[in-house]
């Protein structure tokens, strides 16, 4: 008499229907379908969440400015610099915007060189991008110092609506924090690039991931510039 075959029982549930491996395969199905690396996918998710935060900040700013009963300070006067005996409106903001937009160009060139496996030029351009970012933060620190010396505070200011100080320091400070983080990110990746860390793995995609973050920071500044300084 032949022995009766017994069904195989998966005690751990690791490979059976509904097991952990099936769950992991389902979870990574989008990655397999669209061929997106985990690092890039996670950066896009982070940037999406950051978009909501900046969107809330700018929406709140527009709501506060539209509803205040006290006159809002004139940006052309508040952000003017006294040069050669004349007040030049928004000159510092224009330079800051030019510096940040230029940094997007150098970052794009760095990504291009990285995918061509030219790590020296890619790292050099990332250092240039980081230098532009540091210049931006330094000019923003000067702008903050100037307004603080003129009496602007988060709870009020002598130029008009009290909400001006709180919205200004909150929005520009949050963006400046992002720029500072981006500068650190750029320098760390550029150093590892020069040391040949990514030559061992053959994957230079981290440079593109840094570029996604940096282009997002630049894009957010365009909206801050339009809503806060030009409106």
Secondary structure, 3 states (H helix, E strand, C coil): CCCCCCCCCCCCCCCCCCCHHHHHHHHCHHHHHHCCCHHHHHHHHHHHHHHHHHHHHHHHHHHHHHHCCCCCCCHHHHCCEEECCEEECCHHHHHHHHHHHHHHHHHHHHHHHHHCCCHHHHHHHHHHHHHHHHHHHHHHHHHHHHHHHCCCECCECCCCCCHHHHHHHHHHHHHHHHHHHHHHHHHHHHHHHHCCHHHHHCCCHHHHHHHHHHHHHHHHHHHHHHHHHCC
